[in-house]
């Protein structure tokens, strides 16, 4: 059995997700991270720009960062519980 941990750390996973975002999305995310928001995942709709999905851990609210960096707190995305 290998002694080395093969799973990536949370920091490495978040860094990989951030690389998928546009510059405008990264700028918006950087500002929101100061208020506790965290990047949860990046959606890749076919033939469209990536969409960053963020969460506020204090309120458990989700929001979307559009390709141009706009924040959409009333997104039509559906999330499972």
Buried (B, 14 or more C-beta within 10 A) or exposed (E): EEEEEEEEEEEEEBEEBBEBBBEBBBEBBEEBEEEEBEBEEBEEEEEEEBBBBBBBEEEEEBBBBBBEBEBEEEBEEEEEE
